[in-house]
């Protein structure tokens, strides 16, 4: 009987230690706070968000960028917030990061 309890306890302990392991999430992208990028191009697509929107921009050299444009991210430049439409010319500047697919995302700090 004592051996049965010991086996049961060891099995339960093994189950707890293997099921409670945490995995490191390597998919999280950190914004590159030191470098900024400036992109001029044409708005190809927009998607509304809570306090702004995301705009897919095709630059003059044919590259695609995803720009997050919001009053909060513009900070001191919030007065320049404007809703751009598909086909509009736009110039954005801000820190950037790349997702797992290699697409460049820009957190817009300046909007012209």
N, C-alpha and C positions, 0 to 999 in steps of 0.2 A: 504494500500500500504506500509506504514511504517512497519507494522508487517511482511509483506512478505519479505522485505529486511532484517529485523532482523533475521528471521528464516533462510533465505538463507545464511546470514553471519555466523550465529552460526553453521549451517550444514557444511559450507566450512571450518570454523575454526576447528571443530571436526574432519573432514576428514584429514586436514593437520597434526594435532597433533597425530593421530593414524597411519598415513601412514609414518611419518618421524621418528618413534622411531627406535633406533638402538638396535641390539641384541648383547649381549656379546658373543664372539666366544669362546666357551669352548673347541673346538677341537684343538686349537693351542698348540703345545707342545714346552716347553722351554728346551733347552739343559742344562743338568746337568753339570755346569761348574766346580764344586768342585770335583766331583768324575770322575775318569777315569776307563776304563776297558781294560784288555788285553785279546785277544782271539787268540788262535791258532787252525787252522782247515783247511778244504778243501774247495776250491771255488766250489760252486754248480751251480752258475748262475752269469752272468755279464750283465750289461745294460749300454751302453755308454751314457755320458752326455756331457755338453758343454765343461767343462775343466777337465774332468776326467771320472769316471765311478762308478757305484754301484755294489758291489759284495755281493751275498748271501753266507755266510760262515756257514758250519756245523762244529761246534766245536767237539773236541775229546769226549765230554760227550753227543753228539747228539743234542745239542741245535742249533737253527738257529739264525743268526745275519745278519743284513743288514749294510754293511760298505760303507760309502761314501769316495772314494779315489780320491783326486785331488791335483794338484800341489799347488793350493792356500791354501787348508787346511793343507798341510804338512808344509808350511811356511819354517822355517830354514832347515827342513829335506827334502826339495823338490828334492834334488839330489837322494833320495832313491825311487822316483816315478818309478813304473814299472807297465806295463799292465799284470795282471795275467790272466790266462786262466782257464776254467773249468777243475777241477782235480788237479790243482796246490795246494801245501801246502802254507799257508800264516799265518803270525802273524801280528796282528794289535793292536794298542793302541790308545785310545783317549776318550774324553767325550762321554757320551751316553744319550739316552732318549728312552722312550717307546711310541709307538703310541696307538691309541684307541683299537687296537686288541691285545696289549700286546707284540708286536714284538719289540725287542731291536735294535735300530739304533745307529751306532757308527760313529762319525766324526773323521776319521783317522788323527792323528797327527804324529804317528810313524809307519813306515812300514818296516818289516823285511822279 
